[in-house]
Amino acid sequence: MSLEYLGVAGLAVYLVALLVVAELARRARRDQSPADHFLAGRDLGVFVLFLTLYATAYSGNSLLGYPGEAYRRGFSWIMATGFMLSIVVCFHALVPRLRPIAVAHAFVTPGDWVRHRFAGEPGARALLAGVSVLMTLALANFLFAQLKAMGEMADQVTGGVVSYEFGVFGLALVILVYETVGGMRAVAWTDAAQGVLMLLGLAALLNWVLGASGGLELMTTQILEIRPAAALVPDARECANWVSTIGLLGLASIVYPQAIQRIYAARSGPVLKRSLAMMSFMPLATTAVVTLIGLAAIPRFADLGAAEADRVMPLLLGEWAAASPLYAVAAVAVFIGALAAIMSTADSVLLSLGSLVAEDLLGRPRDDASTTALGKKVAAWTMLAMACGAMFREITLWRLIELKMELLIQCVPAFLLAIHWRGLRARPTFAGLVAGAAVAIVGVLAGWKRIGGVHIGMLSLCLNLAIAVAGSIWARPRRSEPVRPSAGLG
């Protein structure tokens, strides 16, 4: 049987398994409350929490976008391992302080922290709305990227038997069904299986790619012959871009709504701590691997365009499958693992987006079953809109990541700075957020992706922080005024 039809058969079996898991999760639910649906009753253990964090962090961006960017940029893309490590480091600056407060006050959404920390302050409602809007836009962008990646993977590996359009709309429907039926439990349980599949699949693919390329040394020699620029020592501008990218992704990723909600969903503090400790090893096991896969594609597919480079992974799977029937089966396993990782991120994003819009933007109560129902409706309509948008195929996955991060990073002061500095005030924090977001948006529209190698999002964050800090210092009560106790740390 050819790879195309093996891929279709494997996909069918996998999708049926997802629906079975959704039904099991539905039977395990305790009630219809937002906490049970969106946070799995706050009862995720070490193994499941680690794998759901892993499968969510390493998504279609990692499995299609990162190899594509390594193909486009060459060896300088090894920095990707560094910025994935920076995410884990930055999490340790937020999690130890946020987790106890979240448990004490039964947080469900990221906005619950903002609402709690700045309660009673002038500008608090505007800040909550601003943070929620930026997070919603980032999640919509994230979902768009995952749907695009699903379509590309399904189309390429099945040789068009499953078209790009069906890969987008059909798989989106499956995600919507099991996320709606099973909630966070279904998402976390499927993430656990998807994480294992992805790890095993990437290890097998890398072993074949390096073997077929004659080893890392010969592969490097071939790259130098075909594209010498891919192995140049980075200049000062590229080094600045490295530092900027590490800062951009490290800081912005800690305010991913789906990541924050997993902090809330952990069974206990020690469970969360052990899960994050295991995550520290994943950049080497995943990002370094997909970077090598992208580099190995340079001598194999010498003339891919910018957007076509995002298809490097499925193209390699096709070559691997053609080598032998055993490799064809292994290639299908990798295909399912990669697709599973993409879907795991999409379902997490969809779940977070529904809860964020229902509670933080529309103001529904966090303990009401009607909030859960509204969140499901929001998720359905958003999925439909993003699936339609994913029909536009030319934008690269890496550019989507950058756009998302440049907006999301503007929320960092309201979380990371607010949790470490009691003096931060709501009104200047909102002013900084608006100014930073405005500069980032104008920069993107004007085509200013980077200035001197530094992302426009990082530069706008500096403006954001300057306004938030200066405004908070200016707004401090004078000595003759009574000091209002902080509402957020009670």
N, C-alpha and C positions, 0 to 999 in steps of 0.2 A: 504494500500500500504506500502511496506517495505521501510526502510531508503534508501536502494540502489537505488530503482526506484524513490523515492521522490527526492533524491539527483540529479539523472540524469535529472528529469523534471525541478527542480529548476535551475540547471546549464544551461539548454537549454534556459530557459526564460531570465536568466541573460545575457547570451552571445548575444542574439538578442537585448536586451536593450542597450548593449554596442555599437553595430553597428548602432543603431538608433541615439545614442548620437554623434557618429563619424560623421554621415551625417549632423546633426544639427550644429556641430562645423565647418564642411566644409563650410556650407552656411553662417556662421557668420564671416568667415575670410575676411580680408581687402585686402590682396595681398599675393604674394608668397615669401615675403622677409623672411630672417632668423629670424628677430625680431618678425614677426607675427607668424611664424610657431613654433619657439622654445620658445617664451616668451609670447604668446597669446596677442601680441600687447601691452605688459606692462600695462595690464588693469585688473589684478586680484583684486577683492574686499576683504574685511575682512573675510567674511564667507567662501568663496571659497578658499582663500589663506590659512586660518587656517586649513581647512580640507584637503587640498592637502599637506600641510606640515605634518599634523598628519598622513595621510594615507601613505605618503612616508617614514616617520621616523619609523613607526610601521608596519613592513613588515612580510614576511615569516620568517625572523630571529626571530622576536618578537613572532609570533604566533605558530611556530613550534620549533625553535631553543631554545628560552628561557624556555619554559616548559620542553623541553628535558634536558637542562642543570640543571634546578632546580631538576628534577628527578635524575640526576646523582650525583649532589653535595649536595643536601639537603638544609637546612635552610640558609647556608652561601650564597646562591644565591640571598638572599634579597638585596645584594649589587647592583643588576641590576637596582633597582629603583634609587639608587644614581647616577649611571653613566648616566642614561637617563636624570636625572636632571642636571648633569654637562654639557650636550650638550647645554641646554637652557642657562645656565650661560655663557658658552664660546661664544655662539652666540652674546651675548650682548657686548663682547669685540671686535667684528669684524663689526657687522652690522651698528652701528651708523656712523662709518667713511667710510665704503665701499659704502653704499647706495647713498650718495650725489655725490660721484665721478662717480659711475656707471651710474647715471642718466645724469650727465653733459656730459659724453663722450659716451653715448649710448652703453654700454657694452652688449654683447650677451653671451659670453662664459667666463669661469674662466680665460682663457689665456689672455683675453682683459685687465684684471687688471695687470697681470705680464708685458704684452707688454707696458702698459701705465706707470707703476711705474718705470720701469728700462729702459725706452726709451733712446737710444743713448749711453748706457753704454757698455763697453767691457764685453762680456759674457752674454748679455741679451738674445740673440737668443738661446744660449745653455740652459739657465735657462728655457726659455719658453718650449723648446723641452723636457727637463727633467721633468718638472711639468706635461706636457701634457701626456707623456708616463706613468708616475706613476698613473695619474688619469684614463687613459684609462685602465690600468691593473686592477685598483681597481673596475672600473665600470664593466668590463668583469667578474670579480670575483663575484660581487654583482648580476649581471644578472644570472650567473650560479646558485647561491644559490636560487634565486627566482624560476627559472625553476624547480630545484630539489624539492623545497617546493610545487609548484603547482602539480607536478606529484604525490608526496606522498599524498597530501590532496585528490586529485581526486580519486586515487586508493583506499585509505582506506575507505573513506566515502561512495563510491558507491559500495563497496565490490568487486572491480575488474571489474564491468560493464564498467566503464571508466578506462582503464588500465593506469599504470604509464607512459608508452611510449606515449599513446594518450594524457594524461594529460599534458605532456611536449610539444609535437609537436603541438597538436591541439590548446591548449590555447596560445602557442607562436604565432601561425598564427593569431589568433584573435587579440592579442595585436598589432602585426605588422600592421594589417589592420587598426585598429582604430587610432593608433598613426600616421601612414602615412597619412591617410585621414584627420584627425582632428587636428593633432599637439597638442601643449600645451593646447589649449582650451578643446579638447576631454579628454586629460589626467586630467586636473584640474576638469572638470565637473564630470567625473566618480569618481575621487578621493573623491569629496565631498560626493557623495552617498555612496561610499565604507567606508568612515570614520564613517558615521552615523551607517551603518550596523554593523561595527566592534564593536563600543562602546556598542550598544544594545545587540549584540550577546554575547560578553564577560560577560556583567553583568548578563544575563540570565543563562549562563553556570556556572558561579561562584556560583550563588544562588543555583543551583541544586547540584553542587558538594559538597558544604559545608553542604547542607541539607541531602544529601544521605550519607555523611561521619559522620553525627551526630554532626556536629559543629567543630570548629577549635580545641577545647581542645581534643575531642575524636580522631580527625584525628592525632594530634600530638602524643598522646599516642600510637596509632597504628604504627606510623612511628618509634617511639622509640623501640617498640617490634620487628619490622621486620628488621630495619636497624639503630641501635643506633648511628653509626658514622654520620648519616645525621643531627644529632642535637648537635654535639659537638661544644663547644666554639672554635672559630677560633684561631689557634696558630699564632705566629709572622709571619711565612711565608705566611699564608693565608691572614693575615691583609695587608702585603706588596702587595699581589696580588690584594686585594681590591683597594688599593690606585693606583696601577699601571693600573688596568682596568678602573677606573674612569678617570684617566689622558689620557689613550689611546683613549677611546671612546669619551670623552669630546672634546679633541683637534682635533682628526682626523675627527670627524663628521662635524665640521664647514667648512671643505674644501671638503665635498661632492660636486661634480659638480652640481648635481641636486638641492641641497640646495642653493648653491650660485646663481644659475639661478633663483630661486624663489625670492631671494632678488631683482634681476633685474626686475622680472615680476610684482612686487607689483604696484598697482595703485599710491600709494603715501607713504611717510615716515610714517605718522600716521597709515595708513592701516597696514603696516608691523609691526609697534610697537604693535598695538592691537592684531594682530595675534600671535606674539611671546609671549605676555602676557598670552594669553589663552593656549598656548602650555605648560606653566609652570605647569599646573595641570594634564597634560596627563600621566606622569610617574606613578602617584598614581592611575589613572583611568585605566591604561593599563598594565604597567610592573608589578606592585604589584599584579594585578589580575592574569596574566599568570603565575607568580611565584607560587601563591597559587594553581593554577590548576596543575602545575607540581608536587608540593608536595603532593597533594591529590591523584595523580596517583601512588605514591610509595606503599601504602598498597593494591592497586587494581591490579597492574601489577608488581609483585615483581621480575621477572626474565628477564627483558628486557636488551639486550646488549647495548653497547655504541651508535651504529648507530640506533638501533631500538627505542631508547628513543626519537628520533625526531618524532615518530609517536604517542606520548602520546595524543596530542590533538584530532586527528581523532579517536583514540581508545575510548576516553571518550565520544565523540559524539555518537559513536555506542552504548555504554551502556545507555546513556541518551535517545536515540531514542527508545530503547527496553523497557523503563519503561512505556510508554503509547503513544497512537496515537498523543496526543497533544504535548508531548515532541518530538516526531518524527518530527513534523512540525517545532518546535522550533530549533531542532538540524540542520535541513536543512537550516534554516535562519542563524544560526551561521556558518555553512559550507560555505554558499555563502558569508557571511561577511568576513570570514577568507580568502577565496580564492580571494575575491575582494581586500583585503588589499595587498595580495601577488602580484596580477596582477598590482595594482596601483604603487607599487614600481618598478616592472619590466618595466612598460611603461615609468616611469620617468627616469629610468636609461638609457633605450634605446634612449630616446629623447636627453638626455645630451650627451651620447656617440657619436651619429651621428653628433651633432653640434661641439663637441670638436675635433673630428678627422678631420672633413671637414675644420674647420677654423684654429684651433691651430696647428694641426700636418701637414696638407697639405697646409696651407697658403691661403685658399680661402677667398675672401673679405666678410666682415660681412653683406654687404647690397646688395648682388647679389642673384637672384633667383637660379642660378646654384649651389650656396653653399647649399641651401635648398635641391635641388635634390640630390646632392652628399651625404648629411647627411642621407637622406632616404635610399640610396643604402648601405651605411656603416652599418646602423642599421639592414637592412635585412640580410646581410652576417654575421654580428656578432651574430644575433639571431640564425641563422642556426648553426653556429659553437658551440655556447654555449648549444644549445639544444642537439646536438650530444654528447658534453662533459657531459651533465647531466645524460647520461645513466650510468655513474659511480656513484653508490649510497652509497658507504660505508663511505665516509668522512662525519663528522658531520657538521651541519649547524653552530654551534658555532665556530668550528675551521676555517671555511671559513671566518667568521666575523673577527677573530683575524688576519688571514693572510692579509686580505684586509686592516685593520687598520694599521698594522705594516708598510705597504708601504705608505699608504695615509698620515700618520702622518708626513712623511718626507717633505711634501709640506707646512707644517704649517709656517716655517720661512718666506717663500716667500709671505705669506698673513698676518698672525697675527703680526709678528715682523716688516715686511716691512711697514705696515700701521701705526704703532706706532713709528717707529724709522727711521727718514729720512736718517740717516747715513748708513743704510744697503746697501751694494753694490752687484751687480749682480754676479760678478765672484766668490767671496767667498761663496755666497749663493748657487751657482750651485755646487761648490766643496763640501760644506756641505751636500747638497742633495744627491750627488753621493756617498759620503762616508757613510752616514746614510743608504741609500738604500742597498748598498753593504753589510754592516754589518747585516742588517735585513735579506737579502736573504740568506747569508751564514749561519746565525743562524738558519733559518727555515730549510734549507737543511741538516744542521748538527744535527737537532733535539733539538736545544737549545731553547725551547719555552719560558722558563723563567729562569732567574738566580737569586736565592734568592727570588723567588716569583715575580720578576719584569720582565715584558715582554721585549723581545729582541728589540721590536720596540721602547719602551720608552728609553732604554739604547742607541740605535743608534740615537734617536732624540737628546740626550744630546751631543753626538759627533757632530752631524749635526749643532746644535746651537753653539757649541764651535768654530767650524771652520768658520761658517758664521760671528759670532761676532768678533772673533780675526782677521780674514782676512779683515773685513770692517774697523776695527780700524786701522790696519796697512796700509790700502789703502787710508786713509784720506789725503787730500791735505796738504802739509806742509804750514807753514805760508807765505812763500815767493811765493807760487803758487796761481794762481787765483782759486777761489772757483766756481766750475761749479754749476749753479742752478739746483735744482731737477726737472727733467722732469716729474716726476709722480704726482706732486701736483698742476700743473698749471691749 
